[in-house]
Each structure stands twice: as C-alpha cells, then as structure tokens.
Amino acid sequence: MVTGGAGFIGSHVAAALVANDWDVAVVDDLSSGTRANVPEGAELHVLDIRDGAGVTRLFEEFRPDVVCHHAAQASVSVSTREPLLDAQVNVLGSLNLLSASVATKASRFVFASTGGAIYGEVPEGRRADLATRPAPASPYACSKFATEAYLESFRLQHGLDYTILRYANVYGPKQSPHGEAGVVAIFASRLLRGEPVSVFARAQSGDPGCVRDYVYIDDVVDWNLRAVRGAVTAPMANVCTGVGTSTLELAERMKSLAGSRSEIRFGPPRAGDLERSVLEPERDARTPVGLEAGLRRTIDWFRTHSGS
C-alpha cells in the first residue's frame, strides 16, 4: 500500500513497485496528486487518511504486507499558517495508518520523513548525520518528528518493523510546479516559458539564497524499494547527496541547461526557510545521480510535458 501514491514521490515509488511485481494499492485524497500519476497496474482508492473508519475498512479489504507512507501535508509555510491542519494530516493520519497496520498484521512500515527540515539549521562546513540532534523549527518538521517517535512506540508495543527515510530536497519528473514547494519544478516550468525566476534570500536580498541538498527521484525510489524488501538494515536513513547548492547556483545551472533567457530576480528571505540544509549520505548508499544529470532529465521532461 502506497499512501500519497498519486503525488510526485509516491507515484514514482508505486510505479517501481508495480514493475517489481508487487500488488499495489494507492491511497490518495487527490488534494495535490492526480489520477494521471497513478501507474497502470495499481488500484487507486480515493481516501483521506484522516478518515479513520475509511482507513480501517481499506486495510481490512486489502490487508497490505507493507505500507509505504508518503501522504502528507508537505508545505512548511502552510504548516506555519495552519499547524492544526498539519498535525491532523501528518500525525493523526499517520496514527490511523499505524493502528490499521497493527490490526491487519502488516509486516513493515516505510515512512517518508524529512531530513530537509527535521535537523534545523546545519552550520557551514557540516552535514547532518543520523547522530545530529533533530531541531525541528516548523510545525511540519515537528509533525514528521512526532511520527518517527510513534513508529518506535509501535515497534516496542506491537512489534511493527519500520524504516524511516529522511529525504533531502527531492526533485525530478512529475513534480508539481504549482504552489510553494518544489523549486526545481517551479524553475523548470518558468525557464522554459521565458518567465523570470526568483531567488529568495538566505539572509538579505541579493545574496545567493538558501543552500539545499538536492536528491534526484531515482535515488529516492531505490531507497524505497530496498526498504520495502527489508534490505535497509538500520531503522533510519538519510536520503541525500551530501552536496549543498545555493538557489542562485541552481537557477543559473538550470537556465543554462534550458537555453533560457529568463531574468533571475532577487527577493527577501521567506518566513520559515532554513538558511542551510545539507545531509550526510549513508555509507551503503549507491552513488547518487549528479545534479547536472538530474536537472537535465527533469528539464527534458518538463519540455515534453509543457502542455500538462
């Protein structure tokens, strides 16, 4: 069962599971995902994970061996404006899934958490590893951290095995360019149309912007497949590249790859944005897709899907 399987990351994971001969049920309320993202061979169940009774019925019907949980309120800024909504989806919704997993004897729970927000500010010259003490600065990061704690509780109380995947900033084909998240998708869409792109400041307008660890979707899918199979031996992993890139550098590289004449503009800092977030990769991780190659693939996808 893949929750959020009609969204960006979840649909890629669902497609890979179908390709590896799993029977896949996608659970999504379609608030941000789309039916078109659901891969052929997976069955879509339109359901809000806050609906406890609905979640229970679906689990009793499908009886998943593994739950891969990507459904979430994923915007930091929305969580700041509406912390109760964030907690209802990300904490209470997750608890509905955990309780149903235990009741139907699911063997494993894979949780999409956030490395990009949960560690807080990462000082210059350092990368956040699993020994780094979490310092969640937004309600979104708090709700993800709380769910991580609930997972350990459910393991201790009910024996539910789990894997937590702490994602850096994920990008790639099918990411939505609408809304506030997904800067690579926003830049790709605007650059290909010749529209200006904005670099929001790290500290003051005109600086190179915030620094992020950009990880390509294929690397994220690989970690999910390993976790679903039980091949990730540790209970938690950073899914990242370990390389920091400023927003200005990202914009300039994408502008060149797109062959665009778009103007790069500078804006003020945004409330809730971390200045720097770079993670330490796991030792058993495969060599990640390089930023240049990943951006090229992403821009090519947006170029061929510009009408969608």
Backbone as a ProteinNet text record, in pm:
[ID]
protein_1_A
[PRIMARY]
MVTGGAGFIGSHVAAALVANDWDVAVVDDLSSGTRANVPEGAELHVLDIRDGAGVTRLFEEFRPDVVCHHAAQASVSVSTREPLLDAQVNVLGSLNLLSASVATKASRFVFASTGGAIYGEVPEGRRADLATRPAPASPYACSKFATEAYLESFRLQHGLDYTILRYANVYGPKQSPHGEAGVVAIFASRLLRGEPVSVFARAQSGDPGCVRDYVYIDDVVDWNLRAVRGAVTAPMANVCTGVGTSTLELAERMKSLAGSRSEIRFGPPRAGDLERSVLEPERDARTPVGLEAGLRRTIDWFRTHSGS
[TERTIARY]
84.2	0	87.6	64.1	139.7	44.5	60.2	-21	45.5	-38	17.3	69.6	19.1	70.5	27.1	-56.2	-90.2	-9.4	79	163.4	297.1	386.9	516.2	600	643.1	732.1	656.3	537.8	462.3	430.3	400.7	366.8	488.9	606.2	728.5	754.5	734.5	753.5	652.5	526.4	423.1	454.8	500.3	533.9	647.7	747.2	859.1	814.8	724.1	673.7	593.4	509.3	434.5	531.7	636.8	736.2	811.4	814.7	880.2	780.7	661	561.1	493.7	488.2	407.4	262.9	167.8	29.1	19.4	-17.3	-8.6	-146.3	-179.8	-296.4	-246.2	-294.4	-259.5	-371.4	-333.6	-428.7	-395.4	-491.7	-465.7	-598.7	-603.3	-727.8	-734.6	-629.4	-622.3	-627.4	-591.5	-586.9	-469.7	-363	-249.6	-202.9	-225	-192	-298.5	-270.8	-363.9	-381.3	-498.3	-523.4	-422.6	-381.8	-288.6	-153.9	-118.7	9	6.2	-111.7	-121.2	-80.3	18.4	67.2	-34.4	-30.8	-114.1	-74.9	-174.7	-148.4	-166.4	-177	-206	-352.4	-417.3	-556.1	-563.6	-636	-647	-767	-743.3	-850.1	-847.7	-950.3	-956.6	-1003	-912.5	-939.4	-847.7	-904.3	-829	-782.8	-653	-602.3	-650.1	-712.3	-773.4	-903.8	-956.5	-1079.8	-1044.9	-1046.5	-1004.8	-1087.7	-1219.3	-1306	-1278.4	-1257.4	-1227.1	-1093.6	-993.9	-863.3	-876.3	-950.5	-970.3	-1035.7	-1140.8	-1209.5	-1115.6	-1036.1	-947.2	-840.1	-783.9	-682.4	-741.4	-862.2	-924.9	-952.2	-977.7	-1003.3	-873.7	-773.5	-650.8	-547.6	-542.2	-450.6	-306.7	-248.6	-113.9	-6.3	92	211.5	301.4	311.6	398.7	321.1	337.5	279.2	393.4	383.5	483.1	413.2	441.6	359.6	420.4	361.2	404.8	298.4	175.1	69.6	104.6	92	130.9	81.9	70.4	66	213.8	261.8	406.1	464.1	383.7	432.4	469.9	594.2	639.1	557.6	535.5	463.8	317.8	253.8	116.7	113.5	212.4	216.1	230.4	301.6	319.1	189.2	115.3	-13.1	-122.3	-119	-225.4	-167.1	-108.9	-44.8	-141.3	-267.7	-364	-392.1	-408	-427	-307.4	-188.1	-66.1	-63.7	-97.6	-96.7	-206.6	-322.2	-431.8	-393.7	-329.5	-290.2	-166.9	-62.8	66.8	82.4	11.7	21.2	-100.4	-220.3	-338.8	-361.4	-337.7	-349.3	-251.5	-128.8	-28.2	-66.6	-123.8	-167.7	-279.8	-369.1	-471.3	-406.6	-304	-235.4	-159.1	-93.4	-18.5	-112.1	-223.6	-318.8	-376.7	-409.6	-463.6	-357.7	-232	-123.3	-109.8	-117.1	-108.4	-229.2	-347.4	-470.6	-474.3	-416.2	-420.2	-287.6	-197	-70.9	19.5	29.6	129.5	268.3	360.9	493	591.8	566.2	665.3	597.3	652.3	600.3	717.5	711.5	815.9	761.7	833.2	783.6	871.6	808.5	878.6	884.3	1000.4	1019.1	1098.7	1144.5	1214.8	1350.5	1455.1	1586.4	1607.7	1535.6	1549.3	1495.5	1409.6	1351.1	1377.5	1395	1395.4	1521.5	1634.1	1759.8	1775.1	1688.5	1704	1824	1878.9	1993.5	2118	2181.5	2306.6	2420.5	2513.3	2618.4	2705.6	2764.1	2852.9	2965.6	2995.5	3103.3	3063.8	2937.5	2893.4	2777.8	2758.7	2645.8	2576.7	2445.8	2369	2364.5	2417.6	2407.1	2303.8	2286.2	2181	2208.6	2333.5	2366.5	2337.5	2308.6	2275.3	2140.6	2137.3	2013.6	1911	1792.4	1689.4	1655	1631.4	1592.9	1480.9	1364	1255	1211	1212.3	1180.7	1044	974.8	842.9	745	614.5	516.5	526.9	559.4	577.1	687.1	802.1	911.6	873	799.8	754.3	663.3	571.9	478.2	550.2	650.4	728.5	809.7	868.1	947.4	858.8	738.6	644.8	608.8	585.7	550.4	666.3	788.1	904.5	901.7	868.4	861.9	749.9	636.3	525.8	565.8	644.6	689.5	768.4	858.4	933.8	842	744.2	647.8	570.6	526.4	452.1	541	670	761.3	772.6	789.5	804.5	676.2	561.6	435.1	373.6	395.8	324.7	415.2	545.5	637.4	635.6	586.1	579	717.1	775.1	903.4	883.9	984.4	971.2	1106.3	1099.9	1216.4	1176	1255.2	1233.5	1333.2	1283.2	1368.1	1358.3	1467.4	1470.6	1520.1	1426.8	1458.4	1521	1620.5	1664.2	1564.2	1604.5	1512.2	1501.6	1389.3	1370.4	1320.4	1372.8	1328.2	1326.7	1259.1	1257.6	1129.3	1114.5	993.2	867	760.4	626.5	608.6	715	697.7	612.3	522.9	432.7	503.3	485.5	541.2	447.2	336.3	236.7	252	224.3	234.6	370.1	408.2	527.8	646.1	622.7	730.3	779.1	895.1	945.3	1011.6	1121.7	1183.8	1235.1	1283.8	1334.1	1221	1105.4	990.7	944	939.9	898.8	994.4	1124.5	1223.7	1213.4	1202	1196.3	1077.8	962.5	841.9	855.5	907	916.1	1028.2	1141.1	1253.1	1217.5	1145.2	1108	1005.5	934.5	839.4	900.7	1026.8	1093.4	1051.2	990.8	944	1053.1	1053.7	1156.9	1144.7	1257.5	1259.1	1315.7	1271.4	1309.9	1400.1	1507.7	1597.2	1566.3	1501.3	1469.8	1592.9	1616.5	1743.2	1762.8	1888.9	1927.1	1923.7	1978	1981.1	1931.5	1976.5	1931.2	1921.8	1828.1	1801.4	1927.9	1950	2068.3	2174	2163.3	2260.9	2223.4	2309.5	2284.5	2168	2105	1989.2	2025	1924.2	1941.3	2017.6	2081.3	2159.3	2084.3	2068.5	1994.3	2069.4	2034	2086.4	1979	2003.5	1903.7	1928.6	1828.4	1842.1	1740.3	1787.4	1703.5	1607.9	1491.8	1385	1427.4	1512.1	1553.9	1624.7	1703.9	1772.2	1672.3	1568.9	1464.1	1387.5	1355.8	1285.7	1370.6	1499.5	1588.4	1586.2	1591.2	1585	1451.4	1342.7	1212.4	1202.7	1253.1	1249.3	1329.4	1443.2	1525.3	1453.5	1391.8	1321.7	1203	1127.3	1010.4	1052.7	1167.2	1217.7	1281.3	1297.9	1365.5	1515.9	1568	1711.5	1786.3	1714.1	1778.9	1790	1911.6	1928.9	1904.4	1937.2	1915.2	1770	1717.6	1578.8	1558	1667.3	1654.8	1769.9	1743.7	1848.7	1824.3	1933.1	1926.8	1927.4	1835.5	1829.6	1870.9	1993.6	2053.4	2174.5	2243.4	2368.5	2488	2463.2	2573.3	2634.5	2573.7	2626.7	2529.5	2578.6	2494.7	2498.9	2383.5	2373	2287.1	2336.3	2256.4	2146.6	2043	1933.2	1981	2073.4	2125.1	2202	2286.1	2359.9	2263.2	2159.7	2059	1993.1	1953.4	1886.4	1977.6	2102.6	2196.3	2223.1	2237.9	2263.1	2141.1	2023.3	1902	1876.7	1905.6	1888.4	1976.3	2101.1	2192.1	2144.1	2102	2056.5	1929.5	1844.6	1719	1737.5	1854.1	1875.2	1779.9	1755	1654.3	1717.3	1637.6	1679.6	1606	1547.2	1470.7	1558.1	1495.9	1563.8	1565	1678	1687	1672.1	1566.8	1539.7	1572.4	1584.4	1618.1	1506.6	1473	1368	1416.9	1333.8	1371.1	1368.7	1418.5	1404.4	1256.3	1224.2	1086.7	1074.3	964	941.2	942.2	1015.9	1018.6	1127.8	1193.6	1300	1426.9	1482.6	1614.2	1719	1826.2	1931.8	2014.8	2044.9	2132	2089.7	2072.1	2036.3	2109.2	2211.2	2288.7	2304.4	2279	2278.2	2398.4	2428.3	2536.4	2480.2	2531.4	2479.3	2516.6	2437.6	2466.6	2580.8	2654.9	2770.6	2732.2	2614.3	2574	2488.9	2484.3	2405.1	2478.6	2402.2	2464	2507.4	2596.5	2638.8	2517.6	2485.5	2362.7	2375.1	2260.4	2256.8	2309.2	2405.2	2463.1	2361	2382.9	2285.9	2269.9	2378.5	2369.3	2282.8	2309.1	2232.9	2086.4	2062.5	1925.1	1847.1	1911.7	1844.1	1815.2	1908.4	1887.6	1766.7	1757.7	1643.5	1512.5	1516.8	1395.4	1350.1	1443.5	1409.6	1357.4	1419.2	1372	1228.1	1196.3	1059.9	962.8	997.6	908.4	895	1000.3	994.4	891.7	889.7	797.7	658.7	642.4	511.7	465.1	510.1	481.9	334	256.7	112.9	33.7	98.9	25.5	33.4
-118.6	0	123.5	211.6	336	451.3	518.7	637.4	755.8	848.3	958.1	912	797.9	738	805.8	910.3	989.2	1119	1136.3	1255	1231.1	1326.6	1323.3	1201.6	1197.1	1089	957	958.7	835.1	764.7	840.4	776.5	709.8	770.9	706.7	576.2	579.4	459	351.1	390.3	294.3	230.1	309.9	257	156	185	92.4	-37.1	-28.4	-148.4	-235.2	-171.1	-246.1	-315.6	-243.9	-300.9	-417.8	-421.3	-531.4	-636.7	-637.4	-743.6	-743.3	-627.6	-615.6	-583.8	-631.8	-586.2	-454.9	-348	-214.4	-149.2	-103.9	-18.9	121.5	218.3	358.5	424.5	493.3	567.9	715.5	794.1	936.3	1010.5	1128.1	1206.1	1300.2	1298	1379.2	1529.6	1569.4	1712.6	1780	1706.1	1760.1	1662.4	1532.6	1434.1	1429.4	1353.4	1341.7	1196.1	1165	1028.7	989.2	1085.4	1056.5	1006.6	1040.3	995.9	850.1	795.8	659.1	560.8	474.8	387.2	279.2	240.8	130.3	4.6	-66.8	-186.9	-166.4	-40.4	-10.9	30.1	-7.1	31.2	152.2	253.9	379	376.5	413.8	431.2	577.4	652.5	794.4	803.4	839.4	835.2	932.4	1005.9	1094.7	1013.2	1013.3	929.8	978.2	1095.6	1140.2	1066.5	997.9	920	783.7	774.2	652.1	531.2	548.3	436.5	389.8	485.5	450.5	378.9	425.7	359.7	216.7	198.4	64	-29.5	17.8	-66.3	-105.9	-10.6	-39.9	-141.3	-125.3	-219.9	-360.1	-368.5	-498.9	-564.4	-479.9	-531.8	-572.5	-483.9	-507.9	-588.9	-571.7	-641.3	-635.1	-516	-499.1	-570.2	-623.7	-675.5	-560.3	-458.8	-344	-215.8	-117.8	14.8	111.9	184	283.9	420.1	495.3	611.4	742.7	798.8	927.2	1036.1	1001.2	1103	1201.9	1330.6	1430.4	1568.7	1655	1799.3	1837.1	1873.9	1880.3	2020.9	2122.7	2259.8	2316.8	2363.1	2425.8	2552	2632.8	2758.7	2733.8	2634.2	2600.6	2553.2	2473.5	2424.9	2540	2644.1	2760.4	2837.6	2847.4	2918.5	2835.2	2702.7	2614.2	2491.4	2511.2	2398.8	2287	2319.9	2214.5	2125.5	2185.8	2107.2	2016.2	2071.2	1993.1	1871.8	1893.7	1784	1682.4	1729.7	1637.1	1541.2	1593.1	1507.2	1424.3	1490.4	1424.6	1341.4	1376.4	1297.7	1205.2	1263.5	1180	1086.8	1135.6	1049.5	933.9	962.3	856.6	755.7	803.2	711.2	619.8	671.7	585.2	471.1	503.4	402.6	303.8	353.7	265	168.5	220.2	134.3	27.7	66.9	-29.6	-131.3	-87.8	-180.1	-289.1	-249.8	-346.8	-440.7	-384.1	-464.3	-569.4	-537.2	-631.1	-704.4	-687.3	-761.7	-734.6	-608	-570.2	-598.3	-639.1	-679.3	-563.3	-456.1	-348.6	-216.1	-108.4	26.8	114.1	169	257.6	399.9	488.6	624.1	727.7	810.7	921.4	1039.4	1059	1171	1280	1377	1490.9	1511.9	1502.4	1543.4	1690.9	1740.2	1880	1976.8	1928.9	2019.4	1975.5	1847.5	1796.1	1831.9	1853.1	1883.4	2031.6	2115.7	2259.2	2312	2422.9	2483.4	2394.2	2370.4	2293.1	2391.8	2404.5	2506.4	2487.5	2596.9	2594.4	2494.4	2415.4	2318.2	2186.3	2172.3	2047.8	1986.3	1854.7	1782.5	1708.7	1710.5	1647.9	1497	1422	1276.6	1229.7	1097.9	1045.9	1070.6	1103	1135.9	1281.7	1361.4	1502.4	1513.1	1589.4	1603.2	1681.7	1625	1699.5	1830.8	1932.5	2063.9	2118	2052.8	2095.2	2237.6	2321.8	2463.4	2501	2408.4	2436	2329.3	2360.2	2256.6	2134.2	2154.4	2041.4	1947.4	2004.1	1922	1854.8	1927.2	1869.8	1750	1760.9	1650.6	1528.4	1548	1435.2	1369.4	1452.7	1400.5	1323.7	1375.2	1305.9	1169	1160.2	1032	933.6	982.6	895.3	834	916.6	866.4	763.8	789	692.6	558.9	562.7	438.4	352.2	413.6	336.1	282.2	362.2	315.7	194.1	199.1	86.1	-36.8	-15.9	-131.2	-196.6	-113.8	-166.5	-232.1	-170.8	-220.2	-331.2	-328	-419.6	-499.2	-471.7	-546.5	-505.9	-386.4	-341.3	-293.5	-364	-322	-197.9	-111.3	11.4	55.3	137.1	208.1	353.4	444.7	588	638.3	702.1	761	913.1	974.6	1120.4	1182	1236.2	1291.6	1429.9	1453.6	1590.6	1651.8	1749.5	1814.8	1731.9	1661.7	1569.7	1646.9	1611.5	1674.7	1571.1	1605.5	1516.1	1529.1	1447	1448.9	1427.1	1492.7	1484.5	1570	1636.3	1725.1	1844.8	1885.9	1995.3	2130.1	2214.1	2349	2449.3	2402.2	2490.9	2491.3	2603	2613.6	2666.1	2638.1	2698.9	2603.6	2474.2	2376.7	2337.9	2271.1	2219.4	2323.1	2382.9	2492.4	2447.3	2323.9	2276.7	2273.3	2222.8	2218.8	2359	2447.6	2586.1	2652.6	2635.9	2696.1	2636.5	2504	2439.7	2492.3	2499.4	2544.3	2688.5	2774.9	2916.7	2943.4	2878.1	2899.7	2859	2748.9	2702.2	2794.5	2872.6	2970.1	3109.7	3122	3251.6	3348.4	3297.7	3383.3	3400.6	3510.6	3531.8	3433.1	3404.5	3318.8	3399.5	3365.4	3442.9	3363	3426.3	3369.8	3439.8	3367.5	3426.7	3419.3	3526	3545	3445.9	3416.8	3340.7	3431.6	3552	3647.6	3785.6	3833.1	3962.7	3959.4	4035.9	4033.9	4060.6	3977.5	3990.5	3886.9	3814.7	3708.4	3583.9	3479.9	3363.9	3274.6	3305.4	3227.5	3109.2	3037.2	2925.1	2810.7	2730.8	2616.7	2488.5	2403.9	2279.6	2161.8	2043.7	1916.6	1859.1	1864.4	1821.6	1677	1590.8	1448.3	1410.2	1338.2	1303.5	1189.6	1189.8	1096.6	950.3	917.6	777.5	724.2	809.5	766.7	742	824.3	808.7	677.6	649.6	524.9	403.9	410.1	298.9	270.2	375.4	356.7	296.3	338.6	283.1	135.3	97.1	-44.1	-129	-79.5	-152.9	-162.3	-53.3	-53.4	-148.4	-148.4	-236.5	-382.8	-414.9	-553.3	-589	-490.3	-515.4	-517.6	-456.4	-459.8	-340.8	-248.8	-138.9	-185.2	-215.6	-280.4	-186.2	-58.1	38.5	84.9	128	175.3	310.8	380.1	515.3	542	621.6	657.4	796.5	870.1	994.4	962.3	1020.2	1000.8	1134	1141.3	1270.3	1250.1	1360.1	1353.4	1400.5	1481.6	1538.5	1662.5	1711.1	1827.8	1944.8	2057.8	2176.5	2264.7	2317.4	2404.9	2524.6	2644.5	2764.2	2780	2855.2	2876.9	2949.9	3044.1	3116.2	3022.3	2937.6	2841.2	2748.5	2704.3	2618.4	2689.8	2814.5	2890.9	2909.8	2941.9	2964.7	2836.9	2724.2	2597	2554.9	2573.2	2535.2	2627.1	2754.2	2849.4	2809.6	2770.6	2728.1	2599.1	2501.2	2373.1	2389.7	2482.5	2504.9	2593.7	2656.6	2750.9	2868.5	2913.3	3015.8	3154.3	3255.3	3394.3	3460.1	3378.8	3431.9	3517.1	3616.2	3700.8	3630.8	3639.7	3589.8	3709.4	3707.6	3817	3776	3875.6	3850.5	3900.8	3819.2	3855.1	3848.8	3888.5	3887.2	3744.7	3725.9	3594.5	3560.6	3431	3386.6	3328.3	3358.5	3307.9	3155.1	3098	2952.6	2882.8	2953.3	2890.8	2873.6	2753.2	2732.3	2793.9	2845.9	2904.9	2797.2	2689.1	2585.4	2447.9	2355.1	2217.3	2122.7	2054.2	1955.6	1832.3	1714.4	1591.5	1503.1	1414.5	1317.1	1189.9	1147.9	1024.6	900.6	796.4	669.2	597.1	518.5	450.8	346.3	285.4	179.6	232.6	366.3	423.9	409	393.3	392.2	534.1	546.9	679.6	753.9	869.3	938.6	995.9	1017.7	1085.8	1227.9	1268.4	1401.9	1509.3	1628.6	1736.7	1773.1	1780.8	1818.6	1719.2	1589.6	1486.4	1487.8	1502.8	1504.6	1624.3	1741.2	1861.6	1850.5	1793.2	1777.2	1687.9	1575.6	1485.3	1554.3	1631	1699.9	1804.8	1885.1	1988.7	1925.3	1815	1746.8	1698.5	1648	1601.5	1719.5	1829.7	1945.7	2001.4	1990.9	2039.9	1959.4	1827.1	1741.8	1739.4	1787.7	1789.4	1932.1	2025.3	2166.5	2199.1	2114.1	2141.3	2082.6	2005.5	1937.8	2015.8
0	0	0	-96.4	-106.3	-80.6	32.4	57	-12.3	-62.6	-140.8	-276.2	-323.2	-445.5	-573	-563.7	-681.8	-686.3	-589.7	-585.7	-653.3	-639.1	-707.3	-666.2	-541.8	-499.4	-493.3	-433.9	-416	-546.3	-652.3	-779.9	-842.6	-826.9	-875.5	-799.5	-668.1	-587.3	-627	-642.5	-680.6	-815.4	-911.6	-1044	-1035.1	-951.8	-936.5	-869.1	-773.5	-708.1	-805.4	-886.7	-988.7	-1083.5	-1124.4	-1216	-1153.7	-1019.1	-948.5	-900	-962.2	-943	-806.4	-741.7	-620.9	-660	-580.6	-591.9	-514.7	-582.2	-523.1	-514.2	-393.4	-372.2	-341.4	-416.4	-395.1	-316	-207.6	-126	-138.5	-185.9	-206.7	-207.2	-145.5	-147.7	-267.7	-351.2	-473.5	-446.6	-325.2	-294.4	-364.4	-386.5	-462.6	-569.6	-549.8	-651.5	-760.1	-866.2	-978.1	-1018.3	-1071.9	-1121.7	-1228.9	-1309.9	-1419	-1368.3	-1244.5	-1188	-1143.7	-1118.9	-1066.9	-1176.6	-1150.9	-1257.8	-1295.1	-1420.5	-1465.6	-1388.4	-1341.7	-1263	-1114.3	-1070.1	-929.5	-918	-808	-788.7	-696.9	-744.1	-669.3	-576.3	-450.2	-352	-308.1	-346.7	-310.2	-165.7	-77.6	66.3	139.2	231.6	319.8	440	468.3	577.8	714.2	720.8	846.2	875.1	775.7	790.4	849.4	980.8	1048.1	1010.2	1001.8	967.1	824.4	733.1	595.4	582.5	657	656.6	707.2	815.4	871.8	770.3	704.2	604.8	490.9	443.3	331.3	371.9	489.5	535.2	550.8	600.9	616.7	482.4	380.5	245.8	175.6	177	101.4	178.6	311	400.8	348.6	351.6	294.9	376.9	307.8	375.1	418.8	331.3	357.6	329.1	416.4	395.3	368.6	258	220.8	228.4	332.4	369.4	322	215.2	161.1	170.2	201.2	210.7	321.7	291	391.1	351.9	452.7	430.6	424.2	305.4	283.3	274.7	300.7	288.6	425.5	435.8	560.3	588.8	485.9	508	547.1	485.8	525.3	670.3	708.2	847	945.4	905.9	992.9	1007	894.5	898.3	962.9	940	987.1	1057.5	1175.8	1244.8	1282.3	1309.4	1343.3	1222.7	1106.9	985	962.2	977.3	958.5	1051.3	1178.1	1275.2	1246.8	1202.2	1172.1	1060.5	957	844.7	880	927.1	940	1066.2	1173	1295.7	1310.5	1313.6	1332.8	1213.5	1091.6	974.9	980.4	1021.5	1033.9	1141.4	1251.2	1357	1308.1	1224.9	1165.9	1087.6	1010.3	929.1	1016.6	1119.9	1209.1	1282.7	1332.3	1404.2	1311.8	1188.9	1093.2	1052.3	1044.5	1011.5	1116.6	1241.7	1350.3	1349.1	1330.1	1333.1	1222.9	1107.5	994.5	976.1	1074.2	1078.1	957.6	918.5	818.6	875.3	789.6	838.2	845.4	769.9	764.5	729.7	783.9	759.2	717.4	597.2	545.7	548.2	616.6	639.5	571.2	488	422.6	518.4	578.8	671	601.2	677.6	619.7	684.5	605.5	653.6	625.1	522.4	484.7	586.9	680.3	780.4	923.3	945.3	1082	1160.1	1088.7	1158	1190.1	1135.5	1156	1079.7	1125.2	1057.3	1068.6	955.1	952.1	928.1	1023.3	1011.3	886.9	842.1	726.5	748.7	645.7	654.4	717.6	759.1	822	743.8	765.4	709.4	823.5	823.1	931.2	909.8	1006.9	1001.2	1102.4	1112.2	1199.6	1347.2	1380.9	1519.5	1552.1	1450.5	1472	1541.9	1648.3	1723.3	1641.8	1620.1	1546.4	1615.6	1534.2	1586.7	1498.8	1500.7	1411.4	1441.4	1338	1356.5	1302	1237.3	1180.5	1227.6	1229.9	1263.4	1173.3	1045.1	953.7	1003.1	1037.3	1088.2	1220	1304.9	1432.4	1409.4	1312.8	1288.6	1233.3	1150.1	1099.2	1211	1296.6	1408.6	1506.1	1529.5	1617.9	1562	1431.3	1370.9	1381.7	1368.1	1388.7	1528.6	1628.8	1766.4	1782.2	1719.5	1725	1661.6	1556.6	1493.4	1590.5	1665.3	1763.3	1872.3	1912.4	2011.7	1961.1	1835.9	1779.1	1762.1	1739.3	1734.2	1871.2	1973.7	2108.7	2158.9	2131.8	2185.5	2101	1969.3	1879.5	1786.3	1789.2	1704.2	1558.3	1525.8	1387.6	1341.5	1245	1189.6	1103.1	1103	1024.8	969.8	866.8	813.9	792.6	847.6	829.3	726.7	622.3	519.3	530.3	571.9	585.9	455.7	378.4	247.1	258.2	173.1	146.6	48.8	-31	-125.1	-252.8	-266.7	-378.1	-500.8	-618	-742.2	-853.5	-964.3	-1079.1	-1159.1	-1264	-1346.6	-1263	-1303.9	-1244.6	-1120.2	-1074.3	-959.7	-1000.2	-912.7	-946.2	-939.3	-1042.1	-1037.4	-972.9	-919.7	-860	-707.7	-647.3	-502.1	-460.7	-335.8	-278.2	-271.8	-282.2	-270.9	-409.5	-415.5	-541.1	-628.8	-580.5	-654.5	-790.6	-802.6	-931.8	-1034	-993.3	-1084.6	-1120.3	-1022.9	-1048.2	-1146.3	-1121.5	-1211.3	-1351.5	-1362.2	-1494.1	-1574.2	-1509.8	-1577.8	-1625.5	-1539.8	-1573.9	-1675.1	-1660	-1751.9	-1894	-1907.5	-2041.4	-2107.7	-2027.5	-2082.6	-2095.2	-2056.6	-2064.6	-1956.3	-1850.3	-1741.2	-1635.7	-1561.9	-1459.5	-1344.9	-1281.5	-1162.3	-1045.9	-926.5	-808.2	-715.6	-672.8	-572.2	-440.2	-350.7	-220.1	-130.8	-59	11.2	125.1	149.8	269.1	391.9	377.4	489	447	330.4	281.7	129.5	76.2	-67.3	-147.8	-249.5	-333.6	-305.4	-192.3	-167.1	-249.4	-250.9	-338.6	-295.6	-184.7	-142.4	-53.6	-13.4	78.5	11.7	93.7	45	76.8	-25.8	-10.4	-71.5	-24.7	-73.7	-166.3	-298	-396.2	-437.1	-413.1	-444.3	-551.4	-653.2	-767.5	-732.1	-793.7	-760.4	-775.2	-871.4	-889.1	-765.2	-699.4	-577.5	-464.7	-459	-358.4	-380.9	-505.9	-539.4	-500.6	-528	-493.5	-343.5	-261.4	-116.8	-74.4	-136.5	-101.9	-137.5	-253.9	-292	-193.9	-154.3	-56.8	77.9	119.5	247.8	246.6	137.2	125.7	134.4	76.7	80.4	214.1	301.7	429.3	416.6	309.7	283.6	343.3	407.6	480.2	625.3	668.7	798.5	915.6	899.5	1007.4	1005.8	1120.7	1122.9	1055.9	1023.4	968.9	873.4	768.4	673.3	617.8	594.9	520.1	371	296.4	151.7	90.3	39.6	6.7	-83.3	-112	-188	-105.9	-4	73.4	10.3	-98.1	-170.3	-155.6	-112.5	-96.4	-220.3	-258.7	-375.4	-338.3	-366.5	-338.1	-442.6	-408.7	-502.5	-627.4	-611.5	-727.3	-818.9	-762.3	-844.7	-917.6	-847.3	-909.3	-1027.2	-1006.6	-1111.9	-1232.4	-1208.6	-1319.2	-1396.6	-1326.3	-1395.4	-1476.6	-1419.9	-1491.1	-1610.5	-1594.9	-1704.9	-1823	-1794	-1899.5	-1965.9	-1886.1	-1940.5	-2024.3	-1984.5	-2056.5	-2178.8	-2191.6	-2300.7	-2292.1	-2169.3	-2145.3	-2133.5	-2166.4	-2148	-2030.9	-1947.1	-1833.6	-1742.1	-1683.7	-1585.4	-1450.5	-1381.2	-1243.8	-1150.5	-1071.1	-979	-836.4	-750.1	-610.2	-519.8	-420.7	-326.9	-183.7	-90.3	51.5	107.2	228.3	292.1	311.3	310.2	332.9	472.8	538.6	673.8	673.6	767.8	783.3	705	610.5	531.6	615	613.6	672.6	581.4	640.1	557.9	489.2	562.1	505.5	555.8	462.6	497.4	403.1	456.9	381	470.2	414.7	493.4	462.6	556.2	539.3	478	360.2	299	380.7	363.2	430	358.5	435.1	377.9	274.3	290.5	197.6	82.4	67.7	-41	-173.1	-280.4	-412.6	-446.8	-545.2	-588.9	-644.1	-588.2	-631.8	-771.7	-833.6	-963.2	-943.3	-1024.5	-1012.4	-1044.7	-988.9	-1006.3	-1153.9	-1227.7	-1369.1	-1446.3	-1426.6	-1497.6	-1455.8	-1325.9	-1277.1	-1326.9	-1326.7	-1376.6	-1526.1	-1600.3	-1744.5	-1772.5	-1700.7	-1717.9	-1680.4	-1573.1	-1527	-1627.1	-1676	-1774.1	-1902.3	-1945	-2065.9	-2048	-1927.9	-1902.5	-1907.9	-1844.9	-1847.7	-1988.7	-2066.8	-2204.9	-2285.6	-2265.8	-2342.1	-2282.7	-2158.4	-2093.6	-2065.6	-2145.6	-2118.8	-2127.5	-2196.7	-2206.3	-2094.2	-2003.6	-1895	-1767.1
[MASK]
++++++++++++++++++++++++++++++++++++++++++++++++++++++++++++++++++++++++++++++++++++++++++++++++++++++++++++++++++++++++++++++++++++++++++++++++++++++++++++++++++++++++++++++++++++++++++++++++++++++++++++++++++++++++++++++++++++++++++++++++++++++++++++++++++++++++++++++++++++++++++++++++++++++++++++++++++++

